[in-house]
Amino acid sequence: MKLSFVIQKESDIVFDYLTDMQKFASVHPIISSIDPLSNENYLVHETLKIGFIPFSFTYPVTLIKDEQSKIVIIKATVFKLTRIEMKFSLVADKDFTRIEEEILFKTILPIKNIMKRIFTKQHQLLFKNIEMTNNNNFA
């Protein structure tokens, strides 16, 4: 599955939000928190609403980043049944950033179409939230 976004935010800032897991959690629409485990391994706390019923769960992720090429890869395993790999490639264009995202799902469950809809909606919100942040400089 491939997604593409263009936001009015410098690529260094977008990269920072995708690689600083506390910042990532602060702008992600369904992640409530992220706990560091070791090096680039984290435990994600997420709440999805199924209808009106919130469903909370956790899953481990591994972060791989290349600041030079502005590529971020996040690998997750949810419920030991679904593996997800998200690759974000950032391309700077003045004050804008084009984000090319490739998402791979590996699961035995018949949920790929549902996951595609969820990821499309949530990542549109994620990048809109990053675009709306006021910090144009970071530490």
Secondary structure, 3 states (H helix, E strand, C coil): CEEEEEECCCHHHHHHHHHCHHHHHHHCCCEEEEEEEECCEEEEEEEEEECCEEEEEEEEEEEEEECCCCEEEEEEEECCCEEEEEEEEEEEECCEEEEEEEEEEEECCCCHHHHHHHHHHHHHHHHHHHHHCCCCCCC
